[in-house]
């Protein structure tokens, strides 16, 4: 799923490039040149020591020599900072935006303003478009793409606007260009940059709209050990029953291109970074903690879940969100209420405002911890949380249902079981979710068909003793777990607690409530 923001079409950039070229040829006519000259005379009448000094700084700073050094320093600096793909994009942006000026100078061959009016010397023969303006604009665009998901994006855009406008005025003020040359620069440079990015097919920044497929993102590469078509005949045709639909629905086979993962420093986030997320073109990781070294396809955007603006900035421009953030176990209400109540609201609200349709909401089996051990649950049963943590997760599921029904989001609430590398206690025989199956599950969630609405699935492996069935909705997602905790049964023993939540249902668990002693007050 792509965000609702439409990308600028490639044919539009072609049209702008043609328009700019036509503008250059038209500017060669005597009548047009006369108008340009009149404008230049008006600007040059304002000459003085300080304006001249500023204009000369812009002339030297973005000239051929200094401009080349600035561009190289920017590309190398970004690469050394551990962002080689971003460095490549910067190189493409500057090369295309600046390079188009050299091409059109040769093609259009418009003469420079009279040398007698110029305050600079050694100018080349071509006047349209302005190379200085094209280079300045290209560097501004390159820097803006580097910080586009941070709080610096808008300040950079504002400062860049002022810088480009100053450069345009300086070129006319110095007598190096006509005003049409500078205006043409801001038409052809962005068009050339857009075409170059699309030609290079840089993930996350380019696209060829006429080649888009109905499904999201790029083809999904199968995870290890997925069942074959012989194991599941329905998979052979990509069809499974869909709840509320008497026919068949096609399982999506393409992953989103741009995915945000909140709470990426946590256990599930770190495992998905090794298993599923390398298959995503662009992954944005968010947390208040350090997430460790970044891979080439990853970027880190810190965000406090309690700050809606920060969450919106993290969500902006993505196709889907895997929400893992929040307190991950039982705690007192003061600790739970911020990240697990307000935080999950901010995630859904940010997705609504930023046009992101798909949210994979990480819920918990602790929502149903007080159901009897031995009961079979399918996600349609009543909520019976075993603590404040589970109750907060129920609130998150309720919000997911609201945002699906009212605002049209697709929300997959995953009631994660016991997420462990291997089972380590008797309860895990019923609740284990292996690392590999977790990757399969989140893969299935990210490829949910548009219009799925709110779907509740249990995040559990193919355990022989599982308390939780995979309902029709889970089957429609295409989740087919493989691992079975039964292989570890001999070393674990039997589960003897009365409720599925086990120790999580105990009065004192979490430390925020203590049992009253001998009729005394509870605390």
C-alpha positions as CSV (number, residue, x, y, z in Angstrom):
1,X,0.0,0.0,0.0
2,X,1.3,3.4,-0.9
3,X,0.4,6.5,1.0
4,X,-2.4,8.6,-0.3
5,X,0.0,11.3,-1.3
6,X,0.3,11.2,-5.1
7,X,3.8,11.2,-6.6
8,X,4.6,13.6,-9.3
9,X,4.3,11.7,-12.6
10,X,7.3,11.2,-14.8
11,X,5.5,12.6,-17.9
12,X,5.0,15.8,-15.9
13,X,8.8,16.1,-15.5
14,X,9.3,15.5,-19.2
15,X,6.8,18.2,-19.9
16,X,8.6,20.6,-17.6
17,X,11.9,19.9,-19.2
18,X,10.5,20.5,-22.7
19,X,8.8,23.7,-21.4
20,X,12.1,24.9,-20.0
21,X,13.9,24.3,-23.3
22,X,11.2,26.1,-25.2
23,X,11.5,29.0,-22.8
24,X,15.2,29.2,-23.5
25,X,14.7,29.4,-27.2
26,X,12.0,31.9,-26.8
27,X,14.2,34.1,-24.6
28,X,16.7,34.5,-27.6
29,X,14.2,36.7,-29.5
30,X,14.9,40.4,-29.4
31,X,11.5,41.3,-27.9
32,X,12.1,38.8,-24.9
33,X,15.7,40.0,-24.5
34,X,14.5,43.6,-24.3
35,X,12.1,42.8,-21.4
36,X,14.9,40.8,-19.7
37,X,17.3,43.8,-20.1
38,X,14.8,46.2,-18.6
39,X,14.4,43.9,-15.5
40,X,18.2,43.6,-15.2
41,X,18.6,47.4,-15.3
42,X,16.2,47.7,-12.5
43,X,18.0,45.2,-10.3
44,X,21.4,46.6,-11.1
45,X,20.3,50.1,-10.1
46,X,20.4,48.8,-6.5
47,X,24.1,48.0,-6.6
48,X,26.1,48.9,-3.5
49,X,29.1,47.6,-1.5
50,X,27.2,45.2,0.8
51,X,24.9,43.7,-1.9
52,X,27.9,43.3,-4.2
53,X,29.8,41.5,-1.5
54,X,27.0,39.1,-0.8
55,X,26.5,38.4,-4.5
56,X,30.2,37.7,-5.0
57,X,30.2,35.2,-2.1
58,X,27.3,33.4,-3.8
59,X,29.1,33.6,-7.1
60,X,32.4,32.1,-5.8
61,X,30.7,29.6,-3.3
62,X,28.6,28.0,-6.0
63,X,31.0,28.4,-8.9
64,X,32.5,25.5,-10.8
65,X,35.5,24.9,-8.5
66,X,33.9,25.6,-5.1
67,X,30.6,24.0,-6.2
68,X,32.4,20.8,-7.2
69,X,34.2,20.6,-3.9
70,X,31.0,21.3,-2.0
71,X,29.2,18.5,-3.9
72,X,32.0,16.0,-3.4
73,X,32.3,16.9,0.3
74,X,28.5,16.3,0.7
75,X,28.6,13.0,-1.0
76,X,31.6,11.7,0.8
77,X,30.4,13.0,4.1
78,X,27.1,11.1,3.8
79,X,28.9,7.9,2.7
80,X,31.4,8.1,5.6
81,X,28.4,8.6,8.0
82,X,27.3,5.1,7.1
83,X,24.6,6.0,4.5
84,X,26.0,4.8,1.2
85,X,22.6,4.6,-0.5
86,X,21.8,8.1,0.6
87,X,25.2,9.3,-0.7
88,X,24.3,7.7,-4.1
89,X,21.0,9.6,-4.2
90,X,22.8,12.9,-3.3
91,X,25.2,12.2,-6.2
92,X,22.4,11.6,-8.6
93,X,20.5,14.7,-7.5
94,X,23.4,17.0,-7.9
95,X,24.7,15.5,-11.1
96,X,21.3,15.7,-12.8
97,X,20.3,19.1,-11.5
98,X,23.6,20.7,-12.3
99,X,24.4,18.7,-15.4
100,X,21.2,19.7,-17.2
101,X,22.4,23.3,-17.1
102,X,25.5,22.4,-19.1
103,X,23.5,20.5,-21.7
104,X,20.9,23.2,-22.2
105,X,23.6,26.0,-22.4
106,X,24.9,24.1,-25.4
107,X,21.5,23.3,-27.0
108,X,19.9,26.7,-26.5
109,X,23.1,28.8,-26.9
110,X,21.6,32.1,-25.6
111,X,24.1,34.9,-25.4
112,X,25.1,36.4,-22.1
113,X,24.2,39.9,-21.1
114,X,26.6,42.7,-22.2
115,X,30.0,42.3,-20.6
116,X,30.0,46.0,-19.8
117,X,27.2,45.5,-17.3
118,X,28.9,42.5,-15.6
119,X,30.7,42.5,-12.2
120,X,32.1,39.1,-12.9
121,X,34.5,37.9,-15.6
122,X,35.5,34.8,-17.3
123,X,31.9,33.7,-18.0
124,X,31.2,30.9,-20.4
125,X,29.3,31.4,-23.7
126,X,25.9,30.1,-22.7
127,X,23.4,32.1,-20.6
128,X,20.4,29.8,-20.3
129,X,19.9,28.3,-17.8
130,X,22.0,29.5,-14.9
131,X,24.5,26.9,-13.7
132,X,24.8,28.6,-10.3
133,X,21.1,28.5,-9.7
134,X,20.8,24.9,-10.9
135,X,23.7,23.8,-8.6
136,X,22.3,25.7,-5.6
137,X,18.9,24.2,-6.1
138,X,20.3,20.7,-6.5
139,X,22.3,20.9,-3.3
140,X,19.2,22.2,-1.4
141,X,17.1,19.3,-2.8
142,X,19.8,16.8,-1.9
143,X,20.1,18.1,1.7
144,X,16.3,18.2,2.1
145,X,16.1,14.5,1.1
146,X,18.7,13.6,3.7
147,X,16.7,15.2,6.5
148,X,13.2,14.7,5.1
149,X,11.9,12.6,8.1
150,X,13.5,14.8,10.8
151,X,12.6,18.0,12.6
152,X,15.1,19.8,10.4
153,X,13.2,19.2,7.1
154,X,11.1,22.3,7.2
155,X,13.9,24.6,8.4
156,X,16.1,23.3,5.6
157,X,13.4,23.9,3.0
158,X,12.8,27.4,4.3
159,X,16.6,28.2,4.3
160,X,16.9,26.6,0.9
161,X,14.2,28.7,-0.5
162,X,15.9,31.9,0.7
163,X,19.3,30.7,-0.6
164,X,18.0,29.8,-4.1
165,X,16.0,33.1,-4.3
166,X,19.2,35.0,-3.3
167,X,21.2,33.2,-5.9
168,X,18.7,34.0,-8.6
169,X,18.8,37.7,-7.7
170,X,22.6,37.7,-7.4
171,X,23.0,36.3,-10.9
172,X,21.0,39.1,-12.4
173,X,22.5,41.7,-10.0
174,X,26.1,40.7,-11.1
175,X,25.1,40.9,-14.8
176,X,25.9,37.2,-15.3
177,X,22.4,36.2,-16.4
178,X,19.0,37.5,-17.5
179,X,16.1,36.9,-15.2
180,X,14.6,34.3,-17.6
181,X,17.8,32.3,-17.3
182,X,17.3,32.0,-13.5
183,X,13.6,31.2,-13.8
184,X,14.3,28.5,-16.3
185,X,16.8,27.0,-13.9
186,X,14.1,26.3,-11.3
187,X,12.0,24.6,-14.0
188,X,14.5,22.3,-15.6
189,X,16.7,21.3,-12.6
190,X,13.9,19.7,-10.5
191,X,12.6,18.0,-13.7
192,X,16.0,16.5,-14.5
193,X,16.5,15.4,-10.9
194,X,13.1,13.6,-10.9
195,X,13.8,11.9,-14.2
196,X,17.2,10.8,-13.1
197,X,15.9,9.3,-9.8
198,X,13.3,7.4,-11.7
199,X,15.8,6.2,-14.3
200,X,18.0,4.9,-11.5
201,X,15.0,3.4,-9.7
202,X,16.3,4.3,-6.2
203,X,14.0,2.5,-3.7
204,X,11.6,4.8,-1.9
205,X,12.3,7.9,-4.0
206,X,11.4,6.9,-7.6
207,X,8.7,5.1,-9.4
208,X,7.4,4.8,-12.9
209,X,3.7,5.4,-12.4
210,X,2.6,3.8,-15.7
211,X,4.3,0.5,-14.5
212,X,2.6,0.3,-11.1
213,X,0.9,-2.9,-10.1
214,X,-2.2,-3.1,-8.0
215,X,-0.3,-4.7,-5.1
216,X,1.9,-2.9,-2.8
217,X,5.7,-2.6,-3.0
218,X,8.0,-5.1,-4.5
219,X,7.7,-8.9,-4.9
220,X,7.9,-10.9,-1.6
221,X,10.8,-13.3,-1.3
222,X,9.7,-16.4,0.6
223,X,10.9,-16.9,4.1
224,X,12.7,-20.1,4.9
225,X,10.7,-23.3,5.5
226,X,7.4,-22.0,4.1
227,X,5.0,-24.8,3.2
228,X,5.0,-25.8,-0.4
229,X,2.1,-25.8,-2.8
230,X,1.9,-29.6,-2.3
231,X,1.5,-29.0,1.5
232,X,-1.4,-26.5,0.9
233,X,-3.3,-26.8,-2.4
234,X,-5.0,-23.4,-1.7
235,X,-1.6,-21.8,-1.7
236,X,-1.0,-23.0,-5.3
237,X,-3.7,-20.6,-6.5
238,X,-3.1,-18.0,-3.9
239,X,-6.7,-18.3,-2.7
240,X,-8.3,-18.8,0.7
241,X,-11.7,-18.2,2.2
242,X,-12.2,-14.7,3.5
243,X,-14.5,-14.0,6.5
244,X,-17.7,-12.5,5.4
245,X,-17.0,-13.4,1.8
246,X,-18.5,-16.4,0.1
247,X,-15.9,-16.4,-2.6
248,X,-12.2,-16.4,-2.7
249,X,-9.6,-13.6,-2.1
250,X,-6.1,-13.5,-3.5
251,X,-3.4,-13.4,-0.9
252,X,-1.1,-10.4,-1.6
253,X,2.4,-11.4,-2.7
254,X,4.1,-8.1,-2.5
255,X,5.6,-6.3,0.5
256,X,5.3,-2.6,1.1
257,X,8.3,-0.6,-0.1
258,X,8.5,1.7,3.0
259,X,7.8,0.4,6.5
260,X,8.1,2.1,9.9
261,X,8.8,-0.1,12.9
262,X,8.2,1.5,16.3
263,X,9.8,0.1,19.4
264,X,12.5,-1.3,17.0
265,X,15.1,-1.7,19.9
266,X,12.9,-4.4,21.5
267,X,13.2,-8.1,21.1
268,X,10.7,-8.6,18.3
269,X,12.0,-5.6,16.4
270,X,15.6,-6.9,16.6
271,X,14.6,-10.4,15.4
272,X,12.5,-9.0,12.5
273,X,15.5,-6.9,11.5
274,X,17.4,-10.1,10.9
275,X,14.6,-12.1,9.3
276,X,11.8,-10.2,7.6
277,X,12.9,-6.6,7.3
278,X,15.9,-7.2,5.0
279,X,13.2,-8.0,2.3
280,X,11.8,-4.4,2.6
281,X,13.3,-1.8,0.3
282,X,13.3,1.0,2.9
283,X,12.9,0.4,6.7
284,X,12.5,3.3,9.2
285,X,13.3,2.3,12.7
286,X,12.0,4.3,15.6
287,X,12.6,4.1,19.4
288,X,13.8,6.2,22.3
289,X,16.7,3.7,22.8
290,X,19.6,3.0,20.5
291,X,18.8,0.4,17.9
292,X,22.4,-0.5,17.1
293,X,24.2,-0.3,13.7
294,X,22.0,0.4,10.7
295,X,21.9,-1.7,7.5
296,X,22.0,0.0,4.1
297,X,18.2,-0.2,3.8
298,X,17.5,1.1,7.3
299,X,17.3,4.6,8.8
300,X,16.7,5.6,12.4
301,X,14.1,8.3,13.4
302,X,13.8,8.7,17.2
303,X,10.3,9.5,18.3
304,X,8.5,9.7,21.7
305,X,5.1,7.9,21.4
306,X,3.6,10.5,23.7
307,X,4.4,13.3,21.2
308,X,2.0,13.2,18.2
309,X,4.1,15.5,16.1
310,X,7.1,13.3,16.5
311,X,5.1,10.2,15.7
312,X,3.6,11.9,12.6
313,X,7.1,12.8,11.4
314,X,8.2,9.1,11.8
315,X,5.1,7.8,10.0
316,X,5.2,10.4,7.2
317,X,6.0,8.9,3.8
318,X,5.7,5.3,4.8
319,X,3.4,2.6,3.3
320,X,2.8,0.6,6.5
321,X,3.6,0.6,10.2
322,X,4.6,-2.2,12.5
323,X,3.8,-0.9,15.9
324,X,5.9,-2.6,18.6
325,X,6.5,0.3,20.9
326,X,5.3,0.6,24.5
327,X,5.8,-1.0,27.9
328,X,6.2,-4.8,27.2
329,X,5.1,-6.4,30.5
330,X,2.9,-5.8,33.5
331,X,3.6,-2.5,35.4
332,X,1.7,0.1,37.4
333,X,-0.9,2.3,35.7
334,X,1.4,5.4,35.7
335,X,4.0,3.4,33.7
336,X,1.4,1.8,31.3
337,X,-0.9,4.8,30.6
338,X,1.5,6.9,28.5
339,X,3.2,4.6,26.0
340,X,0.5,1.9,25.9
341,X,-2.6,4.1,25.9
342,X,-1.8,7.5,24.6
343,X,1.1,6.1,22.5
344,X,-1.1,3.6,20.6
345,X,-3.6,6.4,20.0
346,X,-0.9,8.6,18.6
347,X,0.2,5.9,16.2
348,X,-3.3,5.3,14.8
349,X,-4.0,9.1,14.6
350,X,-0.6,9.7,12.9
351,X,-1.4,7.1,10.3
352,X,-4.9,8.6,9.7
353,X,-3.5,12.1,9.2
354,X,-0.5,11.0,7.1
355,X,-2.5,8.7,4.8
356,X,-0.9,5.4,5.8
357,X,-3.5,2.7,5.4
358,X,-1.9,-0.4,6.9
359,X,-1.1,-0.8,10.6
360,X,0.2,-4.1,12.1
361,X,-0.7,-3.5,15.8
362,X,1.3,-5.7,18.1
363,X,-1.2,-6.9,20.8
364,X,-0.8,-9.7,23.3
365,X,-2.2,-13.0,24.4
366,X,-2.4,-11.4,27.8
367,X,-5.8,-9.9,26.6
368,X,-7.3,-13.4,27.3
369,X,-5.1,-14.5,30.2
370,X,-8.1,-15.3,32.5
371,X,-9.7,-17.7,30.1
372,X,-9.5,-21.3,31.5
373,X,-6.5,-23.4,30.5
374,X,-7.8,-25.9,28.0
375,X,-10.3,-23.5,26.4
376,X,-9.9,-23.1,22.6
377,X,-9.9,-19.4,21.6
378,X,-10.1,-18.0,18.0
379,X,-10.0,-14.2,18.6
380,X,-13.7,-13.8,18.7
381,X,-14.1,-14.5,22.4
382,X,-14.6,-12.0,25.2
383,X,-11.6,-10.0,26.4
384,X,-10.4,-11.3,29.8
385,X,-7.1,-9.5,30.5
386,X,-4.7,-10.8,33.1
387,X,-3.4,-7.4,34.1
388,X,-3.1,-3.7,33.2
389,X,-0.8,-4.6,30.4
390,X,-3.4,-6.9,28.8
391,X,-6.2,-4.3,29.4
392,X,-4.1,-1.7,27.7
393,X,-3.6,-4.0,24.7
394,X,-7.4,-4.5,24.6
395,X,-7.7,-0.7,24.4
396,X,-5.3,-0.8,21.4
397,X,-7.4,-3.4,19.7
398,X,-10.5,-1.4,20.3
399,X,-8.8,1.7,18.7
400,X,-7.8,-0.5,15.8
401,X,-11.4,-1.5,15.3
402,X,-12.5,2.2,15.5
403,X,-9.9,3.4,13.0
404,X,-10.7,0.5,10.6
405,X,-14.5,1.1,10.7
406,X,-14.6,4.9,10.8
407,X,-11.5,5.9,8.8
408,X,-10.9,2.9,6.5
409,X,-7.5,1.8,7.9
410,X,-6.5,-1.8,7.6
411,X,-5.4,-2.9,11.1
412,X,-4.0,-6.4,11.9
413,X,-3.9,-6.9,15.7
414,X,-1.4,-9.6,16.5
415,X,-1.9,-11.3,19.9
416,X,1.7,-12.3,20.2
417,X,2.2,-15.5,22.2
418,X,5.4,-16.4,24.0
419,X,8.0,-15.0,21.7
420,X,11.1,-17.1,22.4
421,X,13.9,-18.7,20.4
422,X,12.8,-22.0,22.0
423,X,10.3,-23.0,24.6
424,X,11.6,-22.8,28.2
425,X,8.6,-23.5,30.4
426,X,5.5,-25.7,30.4
427,X,3.1,-22.8,29.3
428,X,5.2,-22.4,26.1
429,X,3.9,-25.8,24.9
430,X,0.6,-23.9,24.3
431,X,1.7,-20.4,23.6
432,X,5.1,-20.5,21.8
433,X,5.8,-18.2,18.8
434,X,9.1,-19.1,17.3
435,X,11.3,-16.4,15.7
436,X,10.9,-17.9,12.2
437,X,7.1,-18.1,12.6
438,X,7.0,-14.5,13.8
439,X,8.8,-13.5,10.6
440,X,6.2,-15.5,8.6
441,X,3.3,-13.9,10.6
442,X,4.5,-10.3,10.1
443,X,5.2,-11.0,6.5
444,X,1.6,-12.2,6.1
445,X,0.3,-9.1,7.9
446,X,2.3,-6.7,5.7
447,X,0.7,-8.3,2.6
448,X,-2.9,-8.1,3.9
449,X,-5.3,-7.4,1.0
450,X,-6.6,-3.8,0.9
451,X,-10.0,-3.6,2.6
452,X,-9.2,-6.2,5.2
453,X,-10.5,-3.9,8.0
454,X,-9.7,-4.9,11.6
455,X,-8.4,-8.4,11.9
456,X,-7.4,-10.2,15.1
457,X,-4.9,-13.1,14.9
458,X,-3.1,-15.0,17.5
459,X,0.7,-14.9,17.1
460,X,1.4,-18.6,17.8
461,X,3.4,-21.3,16.2
462,X,1.9,-24.6,15.0
463,X,1.9,-26.1,18.5
464,X,0.2,-29.4,19.0
465,X,-1.2,-28.2,22.4
466,X,-2.0,-24.7,21.3
467,X,-5.0,-23.0,23.0
468,X,-5.5,-20.7,20.0
469,X,-6.8,-21.6,16.6
470,X,-6.0,-19.7,13.5
471,X,-9.3,-18.3,12.5
472,X,-10.6,-17.7,9.0
473,X,-9.1,-14.1,9.0
474,X,-5.6,-15.5,9.8
475,X,-6.0,-18.0,7.0
476,X,-7.0,-15.2,4.6
477,X,-3.8,-13.4,5.5
478,X,-1.8,-16.5,4.4
479,X,-0.1,-17.1,7.7
480,X,1.0,-20.8,7.9
481,X,3.1,-21.5,10.9
482,X,5.6,-24.3,10.8
483,X,7.3,-24.8,14.2
484,X,5.9,-26.9,17.0
485,X,6.7,-26.7,20.7
486,X,5.9,-30.3,21.1
487,X,9.5,-31.2,20.1
488,X,10.5,-29.8,23.5
489,X,7.7,-31.4,25.6
490,X,9.9,-34.1,27.2
491,X,12.1,-31.5,28.9
492,X,9.4,-29.1,30.0
493,X,6.6,-31.0,31.8
494,X,2.9,-30.2,32.0
495,X,1.2,-26.9,32.6
496,X,-0.8,-27.0,35.8
497,X,-2.1,-23.4,36.2
498,X,-5.9,-22.9,36.1
499,X,-5.8,-20.0,33.6
500,X,-4.1,-19.5,30.3
501,X,-2.2,-16.5,31.7
502,X,-0.5,-18.7,34.2
503,X,1.7,-16.6,36.6
504,X,0.6,-13.4,34.9
505,X,-2.8,-13.8,36.5
506,X,-1.4,-13.8,40.1
507,X,-2.6,-11.1,42.4
508,X,0.9,-9.6,43.0
509,X,2.3,-10.0,39.5
510,X,3.7,-6.7,38.2
511,X,4.3,-5.3,41.7
512,X,1.6,-2.6,41.6
513,X,-0.9,-4.5,43.9
514,X,-0.2,-6.5,47.1
515,X,-2.6,-8.9,48.7
516,X,-4.1,-7.7,52.0
517,X,-2.8,-9.5,55.1
518,X,-5.3,-10.9,57.6
519,X,-8.1,-8.6,56.6
520,X,-6.0,-5.5,56.5
521,X,-6.2,-2.9,53.7
522,X,-4.9,-3.9,50.2
523,X,-2.2,-1.9,48.6
